[in-house]
Amino acid sequence: MAEGVVAIVTAGIKPLGEIIIQQAKFLCGVGYKIELAQNELRLIRGFLKDADTRQQDEEQIRNFVMLIRDAAYDLEDVIESFALKVATRRGGGIVKIVLKRFACIFNEGVHRYKIGSEIEDIKNKLSHLRSSLQSSNVVRQTSGSESVASAFMRQRDRRLTYGHEVESHIVGLEENTDKLVKELVREGKRHLVVSIWGMGGSGKTTLAKQVFLQNEVKRHFDCFAWLCISQQWEGKDVLKEILIKLTSPTTEKRKEISEMEKDEIAEEVCCIQREKRCLVVLDDIWTLEAWNSIKAGFPINEETESRILLTSRKKEVASLASGADHLHQPRPLDEKQRWELFEKIALSGRDETDFEEKSKLGTEMLAHCSGLPLAISVLAGLLSRRDKVEEWKAVLRNVDKYIMRGTTVLEREISGQEYGVSCVLALSYDELPSQLKLCFLYLAQFPEDHEIPVKRLTQLWIAEGFITSTTEIHGSLEIMEDVAYDCLTELVERSMVQVVNYGSTGKVKTCRLHDLMRDLCLQKAKEEEMATLEFELPKTIGNLVHLRFLSLRGSAFRALPSSVYKLILLQTLDLRGLYYKMKITNVFLNMEQLRHLYLPEHTVSGRKLSFAKLCNLQTLVNVGIENCNLNDLVRLPNLKKLGIVASRSSQLEKLKEMLVSESITYEHLRSLSLTERPFSTEEDIHIPIDIVLRCPHLYKLRLEGKMSELPEQLRGYPDLTKITLYKTELKGDMIEILEKLPKLRVLYLGYKSFESETMVFSQGGFPHLEFLTLSDLEDLKEWRVEKEAMPRLHRLCISWCTKLRAIPDGLQDVTTLKELTINGMPRRFCGRVEEGGDDFYKIKHVPSLIITNTRSDRDEPEMEEAAGASQVVAGPAGDSHQESTADAPPPPADEKTEEIQASSTSNLPCQ
């Protein structure tokens, strides 16, 4: 972890140091001292790569790591503070950038001397720490009696697995075992790799072992080899072991094998698999390098009946080896299976005294295992050694620690080992690169079971400095947000973070931590003293000059403190508070680092907001045309998301004219929203379609306002995946343009979006549509769906379309439909889809039907017996069709958070 901190500090102070070095030849060696301090950090990183892996076990190393980390943070704060003084001064109440004229800031060289002295002190401290590390040789050998090698061998022995071992407590694997066995013994001459992947403790090895020991497998294959690869591997040794196990050689032949070169061994292993039916199990393979080092020993893509069964914690490794068609992920045990496994280990064959009370305590403790087989086995094994109810209650009081540790403190002292979940999951953490360790530990700040918005998370990572800068790859710049998302994807594929939802573009939208992985995260974060600053919004917030991230979303404030203008290092500023209106002055005039700006729904400002210097801005939401300088708005080169709010049609018309006359195109824009200001004085806002046509690479489009028609050019938008329409008042034939969009996955047709009594989805239309909502279409009476339309539809919501007579016949052919929601519709319409109703045959194949807010058949806003009452419909006995009630899905919106949160690169102690 400290190695990661030093890495981001070194990279983070580089641009600051360059500004000072380039501009300040007369600053009496301050720039030179920064260079020397950077060199010390670079030199010390080499020691930390080894020290980070050993600090958990050795107090001396842990102390060194802590001192180095703190010194690195101190250096960053001092240099950044100096750079801010260099870059800014007060003048007429506005911060002015005076990089070329900053000598006047410093009075008689006092600040210069003080900063230089502080940098010198920290550099000396780092130099002393490095010398101490070298002289004590602490990084190369342990201080205790046990060597690093023996410690490694002890850990390796604990992780080794053997195919012949029969596990006595197996639960919930029958279905997966049968499926894998069928894949492996299936007739066919093509060499096949079948992979099992998942987080540590999820039962990958147990499942592989069950498959390996099946009689059908034993009868089908001629030769067998089980290899546990783990984190430490040598390609030649692995291939040699496979050859020995497949051939059972004589002593003389073994000697001959030991003298062979790697390529010779690989060829021998290949030949055997071509000639015989061989099953090779590669258990716990961690890296692509490990797979690539041995794959020459397998006749991949050749005609052979041999098979490989592979287990890995990394999806990348598993999928590359086997492909998506032969990839399996064990599911958590359900409640019945959890109890069955627990009872087998903790209670089976025991005295039935206190059985009922122990069962109650056991059930309560099982809730902390989250269905993870390893966690249940650890907990049950611990309790099996405790006979008294009082001992079980003691375990319950600290159940999370016992599950992670697997032993009591006394047992650990006696054996010197831990057998719990922690030592298994920690292997995944220890193997992370330093940058990913920082990203993972940051997740500790989110509450348990919290769905973490990925966009917000990546912004916070960037603000903390974990994603240090853009890098040039093959001649093009790699954007920090893309690098941050890659880090998130890497954590997902390493089974350390779970995906909750995917967005309309197929990217991860929200994620979470498995409860036990979160326990590990909290444990490691506490060791590293990582925390995030959270506070009430004071008028003096501008004094927190190191802030990179400030979110006031969901908080109650009516005016933004003017001191915010000092926060010129901000990267993300979210001002979407509780109140509709908010007073804002031009505080972000000089925030050149700002990348994401979320304005309140209605901004009240005395003068127009200027974006002229926000050259790094990628997100601009809720910008009112009347409140901003249009010249600035059309010249933001890196915008990827833009949300414009207008109160009059003339404002949008003026924007259109400027874009067209100056031939300006938003080349990087991926999301565009054009909406009318709530309570606008103009009854019907008209949207000029030319604004949309100036954004050729859109993924998401939201339009709220009258349009004469949809442009034919939309059909040429290859990446458009999500469209939301309100008040567009389009004619029915405009649906033909939407249904031809090649990648449209989400369509929301809201209030007055179409003014037509009939809507037709033609044959083959909407080929990739997955989510469709029809809401408040007041004129719609008939909806027709022709054959082969919407062949991939998953969810459909019909809401408040009160004149619609029936659902279309064509829905019976949409076999992919999983959920149908009917909200605010007349009782007669709802009755038609109930069992026995005229339209039930059209939707009987849909697993989930949700009916809510049923209206009376009269043209009145009268509800059923209770206001807002929902109707529950019962499906036929034995049918898979299930009906339930719930609130109707709301219109698509951005992810919501309710935090007052600020983030900087300062290292704060845990509270």
Secondary structure as GFF3:
##gff-version 3
##sequence-region A 1 911
A	DSSP	alpha_helix	2	23	.	.	.	ID=ss1
A	DSSP	alpha_helix	30	54	.	.	.	ID=ss2
A	DSSP	alpha_helix	59	87	.	.	.	ID=ss3
A	DSSP	beta_strand	88	91	.	.	.	ID=ss4
A	DSSP	beta_strand	94	97	.	.	.	ID=ss5
A	DSSP	three_ten_helix	99	101	.	.	.	ID=ss6
A	DSSP	three_ten_helix	103	105	.	.	.	ID=ss7
A	DSSP	alpha_helix	110	136	.	.	.	ID=ss8
A	DSSP	alpha_helix	148	159	.	.	.	ID=ss9
A	DSSP	alpha_helix	174	185	.	.	.	ID=ss10
A	DSSP	beta_strand	192	197	.	.	.	ID=ss11
A	DSSP	alpha_helix	204	212	.	.	.	ID=ss12
A	DSSP	alpha_helix	215	220	.	.	.	ID=ss13
A	DSSP	beta_strand	223	230	.	.	.	ID=ss14
A	DSSP	alpha_helix	235	247	.	.	.	ID=ss15
A	DSSP	alpha_helix	251	258	.	.	.	ID=ss16
A	DSSP	alpha_helix	262	275	.	.	.	ID=ss17
A	DSSP	beta_strand	278	285	.	.	.	ID=ss18
A	DSSP	alpha_helix	288	294	.	.	.	ID=ss19
A	DSSP	three_ten_helix	295	297	.	.	.	ID=ss20
A	DSSP	beta_strand	307	312	.	.	.	ID=ss21
A	DSSP	alpha_helix	315	322	.	.	.	ID=ss22
A	DSSP	three_ten_helix	324	326	.	.	.	ID=ss23
A	DSSP	beta_strand	327	328	.	.	.	ID=ss24
A	DSSP	alpha_helix	335	346	.	.	.	ID=ss25
A	DSSP	alpha_helix	355	366	.	.	.	ID=ss26
A	DSSP	alpha_helix	373	384	.	.	.	ID=ss27
A	DSSP	alpha_helix	389	397	.	.	.	ID=ss28
A	DSSP	alpha_helix	399	405	.	.	.	ID=ss29
A	DSSP	alpha_helix	409	415	.	.	.	ID=ss30
A	DSSP	alpha_helix	421	430	.	.	.	ID=ss31
A	DSSP	alpha_helix	434	442	.	.	.	ID=ss32
A	DSSP	three_ten_helix	443	445	.	.	.	ID=ss33
A	DSSP	beta_strand	452	453	.	.	.	ID=ss34
A	DSSP	alpha_helix	454	464	.	.	.	ID=ss35
A	DSSP	beta_strand	471	473	.	.	.	ID=ss36
A	DSSP	beta_strand	476	478	.	.	.	ID=ss37
A	DSSP	alpha_helix	480	493	.	.	.	ID=ss38
A	DSSP	beta_strand	498	502	.	.	.	ID=ss39
A	DSSP	beta_strand	508	512	.	.	.	ID=ss40
A	DSSP	alpha_helix	515	528	.	.	.	ID=ss41
A	DSSP	three_ten_helix	539	543	.	.	.	ID=ss42
A	DSSP	beta_strand	547	551	.	.	.	ID=ss43
A	DSSP	three_ten_helix	562	566	.	.	.	ID=ss44
A	DSSP	beta_strand	572	574	.	.	.	ID=ss45
A	DSSP	beta_strand	581	583	.	.	.	ID=ss46
A	DSSP	beta_strand	596	598	.	.	.	ID=ss47
A	DSSP	beta_strand	602	604	.	.	.	ID=ss48
A	DSSP	beta_strand	619	624	.	.	.	ID=ss49
A	DSSP	three_ten_helix	625	627	.	.	.	ID=ss50
A	DSSP	alpha_helix	630	633	.	.	.	ID=ss51
A	DSSP	beta_strand	641	646	.	.	.	ID=ss52
A	DSSP	alpha_helix	649	661	.	.	.	ID=ss53
A	DSSP	beta_strand	671	676	.	.	.	ID=ss54
A	DSSP	alpha_helix	689	693	.	.	.	ID=ss55
A	DSSP	beta_strand	700	704	.	.	.	ID=ss56
A	DSSP	three_ten_helix	712	716	.	.	.	ID=ss57
A	DSSP	beta_strand	722	726	.	.	.	ID=ss58
A	DSSP	three_ten_helix	732	734	.	.	.	ID=ss59
A	DSSP	alpha_helix	735	738	.	.	.	ID=ss60
A	DSSP	beta_strand	746	749	.	.	.	ID=ss61
A	DSSP	beta_strand	758	761	.	.	.	ID=ss62
A	DSSP	beta_strand	771	775	.	.	.	ID=ss63
A	DSSP	beta_strand	782	785	.	.	.	ID=ss64
A	DSSP	beta_strand	795	799	.	.	.	ID=ss65
A	DSSP	three_ten_helix	809	813	.	.	.	ID=ss66
A	DSSP	beta_strand	819	823	.	.	.	ID=ss67
A	DSSP	alpha_helix	827	833	.	.	.	ID=ss68
A	DSSP	alpha_helix	840	843	.	.	.	ID=ss69
A	DSSP	beta_strand	848	852	.	.	.	ID=ss70
A	DSSP	beta_strand	882	884	.	.	.	ID=ss71
A	DSSP	beta_strand	901	904	.	.	.	ID=ss72
###
